[in-house]
């Protein structure tokens, strides 16, 4: 691990630009915290008041380049020894596909810093109030999605309108799920593919395994290979916060062939929370979706600091099947979903 000097600042530089020295220090901290047991951390790297990590931060703050480099070299020596002994690999292996959230976020931030950050302003070039407005779901909310849907390494995840691919990468790394992202806009789609490439390299450098990642540029309503992917999906995410009603209705048709139990996460619901099955709507997509509403809190999405709500709809055809069975057992008389006879007769 080697620090490198950033270019000289100019008046056009952003105050939050990538800082390689700070990134190195944070990476050392992440490795200490997540690749060594608490006992080994103290033995090898010391405490917050003394030891190698304390030296690293102290000499960084003092801008003592020579002593900072010495601390980096000491850290590299420890890492080399434990890598050759297999101790680090064994410790990481025990995580399986249950990586600590903080480590996942650190790696994703490194990926973003190296591929998107310097050009992030390009993401603002979209038509306002259109279906192609750009916005990202942040890691803390993605973490909640993962928990609510019980994503794991045996499942398939699809993000329809994935933007730069952050959620796809987080799901792949944090759960091991086979993960797909589909994005129609040119700039975000290119960034998503760049991030996927950097993500692969960075995961390999950390010795971490992740689920297969595939980024697709195209219209999710007109992508030939998508139907086959969706048929296998266990969780589908649609950030439809800015979608109009026509697009949401078109999306519903994609859900008709989803497998039983598939969960659809959305920022706007596709079906009314009090939806009731009757003879007029029993054949609609809405009638095979069982939906629940959840709150999210501050700093969970990129377009506002405020909280909001999201929805998880589960494909469940049993209610429709039960409705028709009741109807037929009553001589074809129309029933509402409570099992009561309708006053309307054929």
C-alpha positions as CSV (number, residue, x, y, z in Angstrom):
1,X,0.0,0.0,0.0
2,X,1.6,3.3,-1.1
3,X,0.4,6.9,-0.7
4,X,0.7,9.2,-3.6
5,X,0.7,13.0,-3.9
6,X,-2.4,14.6,-5.2
7,X,-2.0,17.3,-7.9
8,X,-1.7,20.9,-6.7
9,X,-5.0,22.5,-5.8
10,X,-6.4,25.1,-8.1
11,X,-9.3,27.6,-7.6
12,X,-11.6,25.3,-9.6
13,X,-11.0,22.3,-7.3
14,X,-13.9,21.1,-5.3
15,X,-13.4,21.2,-1.5
16,X,-14.6,17.6,-1.3
17,X,-12.3,16.2,-4.0
18,X,-10.7,12.8,-3.6
19,X,-7.9,12.8,-1.0
20,X,-5.6,9.8,-1.5
21,X,-3.8,10.2,1.9
22,X,-7.1,10.3,3.8
23,X,-8.3,7.3,1.7
24,X,-5.1,5.4,2.7
25,X,-5.6,6.1,6.4
26,X,-9.3,5.1,6.2
27,X,-8.3,1.9,4.3
28,X,-5.8,0.9,7.0
29,X,-8.5,1.5,9.6
30,X,-11.0,-0.7,7.7
31,X,-8.4,-3.5,7.3
32,X,-7.5,-3.4,11.0
33,X,-11.1,-3.4,12.1
34,X,-12.4,-6.1,9.7
35,X,-9.5,-8.4,8.9
36,X,-8.1,-9.0,12.4
37,X,-9.6,-10.2,15.7
38,X,-9.8,-7.6,18.5
39,X,-6.9,-9.3,20.2
40,X,-4.7,-9.2,17.1
41,X,-5.7,-5.6,16.5
42,X,-4.3,-4.5,19.8
43,X,-1.2,-6.8,19.6
44,X,-0.2,-5.7,16.0
45,X,-1.5,-2.2,15.7
46,X,-1.8,-0.8,19.2
47,X,-4.6,1.4,20.5
48,X,-6.1,4.8,19.8
49,X,-3.4,6.4,22.0
50,X,-0.3,4.5,20.9
51,X,1.0,2.1,18.3
52,X,1.1,1.9,14.5
53,X,-2.3,3.3,13.6
54,X,-1.9,6.1,16.1
55,X,1.5,6.9,14.4
56,X,-0.2,6.9,11.0
57,X,-2.8,9.4,12.0
58,X,-0.4,11.5,14.1
59,X,2.2,11.9,11.3
60,X,-0.5,12.6,8.8
61,X,-1.9,15.4,10.9
62,X,1.6,16.8,11.5
63,X,2.4,16.5,7.7
64,X,5.5,14.6,8.6
65,X,6.0,12.7,5.3
66,X,9.1,10.7,6.3
67,X,7.5,9.3,9.5
68,X,4.2,8.8,7.7
69,X,5.9,6.7,5.1
70,X,7.7,4.7,7.8
71,X,4.3,3.9,9.4
72,X,2.9,2.8,6.0
73,X,6.0,0.5,5.5
74,X,5.5,-1.0,9.0
75,X,1.8,-1.7,8.2
76,X,2.7,-3.3,4.8
77,X,5.3,-5.5,6.5
78,X,2.6,-6.8,8.9
79,X,0.2,-7.4,6.1
80,X,2.7,-9.3,4.0
81,X,3.6,-11.6,6.9
82,X,0.0,-12.4,7.7
83,X,-0.9,-12.8,4.1
84,X,1.9,-15.3,3.5
85,X,0.8,-17.3,6.6
86,X,-2.7,-17.5,5.4
87,X,-4.1,-15.8,8.5
88,X,-5.9,-13.0,6.7
89,X,-7.4,-15.3,4.1
90,X,-8.8,-17.6,6.8
91,X,-10.3,-14.7,8.7
92,X,-12.0,-13.3,5.6
93,X,-13.2,-16.7,4.6
94,X,-15.3,-16.9,7.8
95,X,-17.3,-13.9,6.6
96,X,-18.7,-15.9,3.7
97,X,-21.2,-13.5,2.0
98,X,-22.0,-11.7,5.2
99,X,-19.5,-8.8,5.0
100,X,-19.7,-6.0,7.6
101,X,-21.7,-3.1,6.4
102,X,-19.0,-0.5,7.2
103,X,-16.4,-2.5,5.1
104,X,-18.8,-2.7,2.2
105,X,-19.5,1.0,2.3
106,X,-15.8,1.8,2.4
107,X,-15.0,-0.3,-0.7
108,X,-18.0,1.2,-2.6
109,X,-16.8,4.7,-1.7
110,X,-13.3,3.8,-3.0
111,X,-14.9,2.5,-6.3
112,X,-16.9,5.7,-6.7
113,X,-14.0,8.0,-5.9
114,X,-11.9,6.4,-8.6
115,X,-14.5,6.3,-11.4
116,X,-17.3,8.8,-10.9
117,X,-16.5,11.5,-8.3
118,X,-14.4,13.8,-10.6
119,X,-17.1,13.7,-13.3
120,X,-20.2,13.5,-11.1
121,X,-21.5,16.9,-12.5
122,X,-22.3,15.1,-15.8
123,X,-25.0,13.1,-14.0
124,X,-27.0,16.4,-13.7
125,X,-27.5,16.6,-17.4
126,X,-31.0,15.3,-17.8
127,X,-34.4,16.6,-18.8
128,X,-36.2,17.9,-15.7
129,X,-39.6,16.4,-14.8
130,X,-39.0,13.5,-17.2
131,X,-38.9,9.7,-16.5
132,X,-35.1,10.0,-16.8
133,X,-34.4,12.2,-13.7
134,X,-31.3,10.9,-12.0
135,X,-31.2,10.0,-8.3
136,X,-29.5,7.4,-6.2
137,X,-30.6,5.2,-3.2
138,X,-27.9,5.5,-0.6
139,X,-26.2,2.5,1.2
140,X,-28.1,2.8,4.5
141,X,-31.4,2.3,2.7
142,X,-30.0,-0.5,0.5
143,X,-28.9,-2.2,3.7
144,X,-32.5,-2.1,4.9
145,X,-33.8,-3.5,1.5
146,X,-31.4,-6.4,1.9
147,X,-32.6,-7.2,5.4
148,X,-36.3,-6.9,4.5
149,X,-36.1,-9.1,1.5
150,X,-33.6,-11.6,2.9
151,X,-31.3,-11.4,-0.1
152,X,-28.5,-14.0,0.0
153,X,-25.9,-15.7,-2.3
154,X,-28.6,-18.1,-3.6
155,X,-30.8,-15.3,-5.0
156,X,-31.1,-13.1,-8.1
157,X,-31.4,-9.3,-7.8
158,X,-32.4,-6.9,-10.6
159,X,-32.3,-3.1,-10.4
160,X,-34.5,-1.6,-13.1
161,X,-33.1,1.9,-13.7
162,X,-29.9,1.3,-11.8
163,X,-28.2,4.7,-12.4
164,X,-24.5,4.3,-11.8
165,X,-24.9,0.9,-10.3
166,X,-24.3,1.6,-6.6
167,X,-27.1,-0.6,-5.3
168,X,-26.2,-3.5,-7.7
169,X,-22.6,-3.5,-6.4
170,X,-23.7,-3.3,-2.8
171,X,-26.1,-6.2,-3.1
172,X,-23.4,-8.3,-4.9
173,X,-20.8,-7.6,-2.2
174,X,-22.9,-7.6,0.9
175,X,-25.0,-10.7,0.1
176,X,-23.3,-12.6,-2.8
177,X,-26.5,-12.4,-4.8
178,X,-26.3,-12.6,-8.6
179,X,-27.0,-8.9,-9.4
180,X,-28.1,-7.1,-12.6
181,X,-28.6,-3.4,-13.3
182,X,-30.4,-1.9,-16.3
183,X,-30.0,1.7,-17.2
184,X,-31.2,3.7,-20.2
185,X,-29.4,7.0,-19.8
186,X,-26.0,7.0,-21.5
187,X,-23.8,8.8,-18.8
188,X,-25.0,6.8,-15.8
189,X,-24.8,3.5,-17.8
190,X,-21.2,4.2,-18.7
191,X,-20.4,5.1,-15.1
192,X,-22.1,1.9,-14.0
193,X,-19.8,-0.2,-16.2
194,X,-16.7,1.7,-15.1
195,X,-17.7,1.1,-11.5
196,X,-18.3,-2.6,-12.1
197,X,-14.8,-2.9,-13.5
198,X,-13.2,-1.1,-10.6
199,X,-15.3,-3.0,-8.2
200,X,-14.0,-6.3,-9.5
201,X,-10.4,-5.1,-9.2
202,X,-10.9,-3.7,-5.7
203,X,-12.7,-6.8,-4.4
204,X,-9.9,-8.9,-5.7
205,X,-7.3,-6.7,-4.0
206,X,-9.1,-7.2,-0.7
207,X,-9.4,-10.9,-1.3
208,X,-13.2,-10.7,-1.2
209,X,-15.8,-12.7,-3.2
210,X,-19.0,-11.3,-4.5
211,X,-22.0,-12.2,-6.5
212,X,-21.9,-12.0,-10.3
213,X,-22.4,-8.4,-11.5
214,X,-23.9,-7.5,-14.9
215,X,-24.6,-4.0,-16.0
216,X,-26.9,-3.6,-19.1
217,X,-27.4,-0.3,-21.0
218,X,-30.9,-0.2,-22.5
219,X,-34.6,0.4,-22.0
220,X,-36.0,-2.1,-19.4
221,X,-39.2,-2.1,-21.4
222,X,-37.4,-3.2,-24.6
223,X,-34.3,-5.2,-23.6
224,X,-34.6,-8.7,-25.2
225,X,-32.6,-10.6,-22.6
226,X,-34.3,-9.0,-19.7
227,X,-37.4,-11.3,-19.7
228,X,-35.3,-14.3,-19.0
229,X,-33.5,-12.6,-16.2
230,X,-36.7,-11.3,-14.6
231,X,-38.2,-14.8,-14.7
232,X,-35.4,-15.9,-12.4
233,X,-35.4,-12.8,-10.1
234,X,-36.1,-13.1,-6.4
235,X,-35.9,-9.3,-5.8
236,X,-36.6,-6.5,-8.2
237,X,-35.8,-2.9,-7.3
238,X,-37.5,0.0,-9.2
239,X,-36.6,3.5,-8.1
240,X,-39.9,4.9,-9.7
241,X,-40.1,8.0,-7.5
242,X,-40.0,10.3,-10.6
243,X,-41.8,7.9,-13.1
244,X,-45.1,9.0,-14.5
245,X,-48.3,6.8,-14.3
246,X,-47.9,5.6,-17.9
247,X,-44.4,4.2,-17.3
248,X,-45.5,2.6,-14.0
249,X,-48.4,0.9,-15.8
250,X,-46.0,-0.4,-18.4
251,X,-43.7,-1.7,-15.7
252,X,-46.6,-3.6,-14.2
253,X,-46.8,-5.7,-17.3
254,X,-43.2,-6.8,-16.8
255,X,-44.2,-8.2,-13.4
256,X,-46.9,-10.5,-14.7
257,X,-44.4,-13.3,-15.3
258,X,-42.4,-12.9,-12.2
259,X,-42.1,-16.1,-10.1
260,X,-44.1,-16.7,-7.0
261,X,-42.6,-15.0,-4.0
262,X,-40.6,-12.5,-6.0
263,X,-40.4,-9.2,-4.1
264,X,-40.6,-5.8,-5.9
265,X,-39.2,-2.8,-4.0
266,X,-40.4,0.6,-5.2
267,X,-40.5,4.2,-4.0
268,X,-44.1,4.6,-5.2
269,X,-46.6,1.7,-4.9
270,X,-47.8,-0.1,-8.0
271,X,-51.0,-1.2,-6.2
272,X,-53.3,0.4,-3.7
273,X,-52.7,-0.7,-0.1
274,X,-56.4,-1.5,0.2
275,X,-56.7,-3.3,-3.1
276,X,-59.6,-5.8,-3.1
277,X,-60.0,-8.6,-5.6
278,X,-63.3,-8.7,-7.5
279,X,-64.5,-10.0,-10.8
280,X,-63.5,-6.9,-12.7
281,X,-59.8,-6.9,-11.5
282,X,-59.1,-10.5,-10.8
283,X,-57.1,-10.8,-14.0
284,X,-55.0,-7.7,-13.4
285,X,-51.3,-7.7,-12.3
286,X,-52.3,-5.7,-9.3
287,X,-54.3,-8.6,-7.9
288,X,-51.2,-10.9,-7.7
289,X,-49.3,-8.4,-5.7
290,X,-49.4,-8.2,-1.9
291,X,-47.9,-4.9,-0.8
292,X,-46.6,-3.5,2.5
293,X,-45.4,0.1,3.2
294,X,-42.3,1.0,5.1
295,X,-40.8,4.3,6.2
296,X,-37.3,5.5,5.5
297,X,-35.5,8.2,7.4
298,X,-33.2,11.1,6.7
299,X,-30.2,10.9,4.3
300,X,-31.4,7.6,2.7
301,X,-31.8,8.9,-0.9
302,X,-29.7,11.4,-2.9
303,X,-32.5,13.8,-3.9
304,X,-33.6,14.9,-0.4
305,X,-32.4,14.9,3.2
306,X,-35.9,14.2,4.3
307,X,-37.5,10.8,5.1
308,X,-40.1,9.1,3.0
309,X,-41.7,5.8,2.3
310,X,-41.1,2.7,0.2
311,X,-43.1,-0.4,-0.7
312,X,-42.4,-4.1,-1.0
313,X,-44.9,-6.0,-3.2
314,X,-44.7,-9.8,-3.1
315,X,-45.9,-11.9,-6.0
316,X,-48.7,-14.0,-4.4
317,X,-51.2,-15.7,-6.7
318,X,-52.9,-17.6,-4.0
319,X,-55.5,-14.9,-3.3
320,X,-56.6,-14.8,-6.9
321,X,-56.7,-18.6,-7.1
322,X,-58.8,-18.7,-3.9
323,X,-61.1,-16.0,-5.2
324,X,-61.9,-18.0,-8.4
325,X,-62.3,-21.2,-6.5
326,X,-64.9,-19.5,-4.2
327,X,-66.6,-18.0,-7.2
328,X,-66.9,-21.3,-9.0
329,X,-68.0,-23.2,-5.9
330,X,-70.9,-20.7,-5.8
331,X,-72.1,-21.5,-9.3
332,X,-70.0,-18.7,-10.9
333,X,-71.6,-15.9,-8.8
334,X,-69.2,-12.9,-8.4
335,X,-67.6,-12.5,-5.0
336,X,-65.6,-9.8,-3.4
337,X,-62.3,-10.8,-1.7
338,X,-64.1,-11.2,1.6
339,X,-66.1,-14.2,0.3
340,X,-69.4,-12.3,0.3
341,X,-71.9,-12.8,-2.6
342,X,-72.1,-9.9,-5.0
343,X,-75.5,-8.4,-5.7
344,X,-74.7,-8.5,-9.4
345,X,-75.7,-11.8,-11.1
346,X,-74.8,-13.0,-14.5
